[in-house]
């Protein structure tokens, strides 16, 4: 969040790959809200691609490059505790609409959402929306829209006791960002979800989703809703960082048993942050020695962890999972970055580790899902 820190060197070392390639969201343009590239620098560099009809699937409009856009009514599988590709696709798409909200509200309305309501705090760059269909209510958060947010949040330098009756410790910056707008967010979720569904039943099921730092907001929102007594039917995060310690994660997995799904793409660096305790020393080797040792001790004590099973796209786009948190995999990831970076200047380090940034581009999350059959 927008707060000064004394560890900007850390962010420069860790985030240089991401920031240099435009993997963070810039201030989006609302002149072409249908373009999912409009929220990141790569999209501005490539330009606004025209839309055309997909010859293989008439009626489904696709970007002229590679990213499909739905042109049919949203339809998710509401059975609790079951992952389906349809849900992975749709909640990924929903997670990206916040980048260009409120311009993207036209997208939401076209696929069947009503009453899209903006979530926004310009001070913390918190952004997202609450929207409903006749069957469910969706709460979505986008990633950070400010370079300073990336530089500050990637340090993960402040962890405090969790609030709101949630046990464990969580990242203070994420917590403070959500706290500022929580009264408005909670009221809107309650208002929309309490409306009867298409079968006359109330409340509607609530689904929470988010991409990147928006995924962190989604995790905290789901935990807080559960404590408030508003049941969360599903939590879907895409390329989200770790937000809490093992105690917090245990609470989240118990209260949302079988309803947490997280998705990463290949070498994306953001879901690897903050490093788990067992990989703290491997991460620290990427930094100046004194700073690295200090942070390694901090991460060992913080004991960050991920909740839920992981589904991961490999370099060829094949999806596999779910996987549990694997310390050996985490250590190997940071070791590989270290090995590839040896003996190279900063620019060369960025080039050899470029995939860690490209795999985090917001549109990449959506584009990696095959469109399900209606």
N, C-alpha and C positions, 0 to 999 in steps of 0.2 A: 504494500500500500504506500501512499505518499508520505514516507517518513525517512528521516536521514539515518544513515547507518555508517559505521566506520569500516565496513568490510566490503567496499565497492570493488576492491581488487579481486575478491572471491567471485563476485558476479561477473567481472570482466573475464576471468579465466573460465568459469563454467558456462556463461551465457554467450560468449563471443560467437560460438558456432550458430546459435539460434538467432541472435540479433543481426549478425552480419548477413544472413540470408533472408531476412524479412519473415521469419516464422512467427513473429508476433503480429497482432492486429493493429493496423493503423486506423485513424479516424475514418469510418466508412462513409462512402458516398451514398446518398439516397436517390441518385438520379437513375440507377439501374438496380433496384433491390433484388431482382431475380437472379443476379449473378453471385454465386457463393464465393467467387474469388474477390469480390469487392471489399472484403474485410481484411486483406493482407497485402503486403507489399509486392509479393510475386504477381498478384492479380493486376496491380497497377502497372507493373513492369511489362507484363504480357499484353495488357490492354483488355478491353471488355469483349469477350467472345460472343459472336452471334449465336442465337438459338436456332435450331432446325429440327425438323421431324426425324425421328429415328426410323429408318427404312425397315429395320428388322421388327420393330414393335410400333406400328402405326398408332398415333395419338400420344406417344410418350416423347416429350420434347427433351433434347439433350444438348449440353454445351457442345460447341463445335470441336472442342478438344476431347476431354475424356470424362468429365464429371456429369453424371445424369441428374436430372431434376424431375421430381414426381409431378405428374399431371393428372393424378387420380385422387380420389378421396382417401384420406388417411384411414388406415385400418390396422389396429394392433391386436395381438392375442392377449386377452385379459386374464387367462388362467394363471393363478398365482404360482410362483416358484418354478416356472418353466421358461427356459430361454428358447426363442425362435429367431431365425434369421430375419423374419419380417420386423420383429421388434428392434433387433440390432440396427437395421436399416433406418427405420422411421425415427427412433430416438436419436440416432446420429444426425439425421437431417434436422430434427428439432433443435439439437444443441448448437447448430451453426447459424440458425436464424437470428439469434441474439446479436451477432456481430453487426448486422445492418438494421437492427430494430431502431426506431419503429417502422422504417421503410419496408422491412420484411414482413410486416403484418399482412400485406397484400398476399404474400405467399401462403401464410397460415390460413387466411380466409378462403383462398382458392381450394385448399385441400380439405376444408370442413371445420376449421376452428372458428369459434366465436369469442367475442369479448377479449381479444388479446390486449393485455395490460402491461405497460412498460415497467420494468424494474431498473432504476438507474440512480447512481450516486456519482456525481462528477468528481467529488473529492477523492474517492477511493477507486474510481473507474469500475465499480460494480455495475454490471449490465446484464439484463435478461428480460424475461417476461413470464406471465402466467396466462394461459389460454385453455379453453375447454372445447371438447366435442360433445355430442349428446351422450357419449359413453364414458369419458374420463377427463380429468384435469391434468394438464402438463405444466411443470415448472422447469424453466430452462435458463441456464446461465452461460454466457460466453466467456472467452478468455480475456486477459488483460488487453486494454487498448492503449496502454501507455508504456513507453520504454522504461520509465522510472520504476513502474510496478515490477517489470521483469528483473531489473537490476536489484531491487530490494527483496522481492519475494524469493528469488533463487538462492539467497543466502540462508534462508530458514534459520535465522539467527536468534529468534525469540520464541520460546515455547513457555506457556504458563498453564496453571491448572485449568482444566476445562470448566466451562460455565453451564448454566441452564439445567443443572441437574444431570449432566452427562459426565460419567466418570472418565478419568484419564487426563492426559495433557494433549493440547492441540496447538497448532501454529497460531501465534498471536495476531499476525497480520491478517490472516484469513478470518479469524474470529472477529476482530474489530471491524473489518469491512462489512461483514454480514450484520453485525450488531446495529450499525447506523440505520439501516433500512428495514430491520426486521419487523417492527410493528406494522409497517405498510405491507410488507410481503405476507406476513401471517394473516392479516385481515383479508387480503385479496384471495389467498389460497382457500381460506375458510369460506368466504363468500361464494366463490365459484364451485367449490367441491360440494357444498351443501345443497346446491340445486339438484333437482331430480334428474336421473339419467333417462335414456330413451324408454326404459321399462317402468318409469315412475318410481325408481328406487333412489334413495339418498342415504348417505352421501355417495358421490362418485368416487371411484378409485383415483388416487393421486400418484402420478409418476414424476420423478425428478431426474433431470439429465443436465449434463454440462460438458463442455470441451475445455481442456487445458486448465487454467486457473478457475474457469467456470465449473470444472469438475470438482475442484476443491469446495467451491461454494455449494454445489449440489450435495456433496457428502455431508457437510455441516447442516444444511437445510433438512435433509432426510433425518438426521439424528435429532434435530430440534423438534421437528414435527412429531416424531414418535413420542418424545417426552411430553409434548402438549396434548397427546391423545388424538392426533390426526394421523391415521394409519397411512403408511407409504406402501403402495402396491408394487413398486419397482424403482430401483436406483440404477441408472445407466450412466457411466462416466467414460469419457473418451480422452486418452492422453492426459489424465489427471495426475498431479503430483501427490505425494503422501502428505497427509494433513495431521495425523495424530499418532500417539504411541500405541503400544500393544494393548494396553488396558482399554483405550478408546475403541480400538478396532474390535476387540472381543465383545464389547458392549454392542457395537453396531452390527456385528455378525449374529449375535444372539437375538437382538430385537428385530432384525430384518432377515431372519433365517431364510436362505434360498431365494432372496429377492435382490441381490446385489450382483451386477454384471459390470465388469470394467474391460476396456478394450485398449490395446496398444498397437502401434504399427512398427514392426521390425526394430530399428535402432533408435527410435525416438528417445531423446535424452530427458525430457521433462518428467515422465512417469518414474524415472530412476531417482528423482530428487524428492525429499532429502534422502541421502543414502541410508540403507539399513545399517544397524550397528556393526554387523560382521563385515561390511564393505567400507566402513569409515576410513580405514587406513589406505585402502586402494584408491578411494576418491581423493584423499589428502595428497597423494603423490603428484596429482596434477597441479598443485598449488605451490607457492613459495613455502619452504620448509617450516618456518615459524608459524605462519598462518595455517598451513595444512595441519600441523600438530594440534593447534588450538581447536580447529573445527572438528578434527577427528574425535577428540575427547568429548566435544559437545554432542556430536551425533551418536557416539556410543552411549552417552547418558540419556539422550532424548528417546532413543529406541523407536524411531518412526517405523510404521508398517502400513501395508495396504490391506483393505478389507475386500472380501469376495474373491471369487475365482477370476483368473485372467484369461481372456481370449486374445490371441496375438496373431496379427498378419505377418507372414514372413516376407522376404524380399521379392518373392514371386506373387504375392497377393493371396496366398492360401491361408485360411483362417483355421486355427487349431486351439484347443483348450476345452474345459477350463484347467488352469494350472494354479497351484498354490504358490505363495511367496517362497522363493528359493534363494537363500543367501549365496550359494555357490554361483548361481547364474548372475547375481548382482555383482559379485566380486569379479567374475570373468568379464562383465561388461566394462567396468572401469579399467581393468587391466588391459583390455584390448585398446581402449582409447589411449592409455598411457604408452603402450608399445608402438602404436601407429604414430604417436607424436614425438617420439624420441629423435633428437638431433635436428629438429625442424624449427623454423621461425614461426611466428604467430600466424602469418598468412598460410603457410604450408600446413600447419596444424589444422586450420579451419578446412582446407581443401580435403585433406585425407579423412577428416571426420564429418564431411558434409552431409552424409546420410542421416546423422543424428538430428540435423536441423530440418532437412527436407521431409523427413517422416513426421514432423510435427506441424507442417502447414495445415491450417484449419480445414481446407477443402479435402485434404488427403484422407481424413477420417471418414467422411461421407463417401468419397469416391471408391474406397476400398470395399464397400459392401455391394454385392450384386443385388440388383433390384428384384424383390420377391414377386412372384406371380400374384396378381390381384385375386 
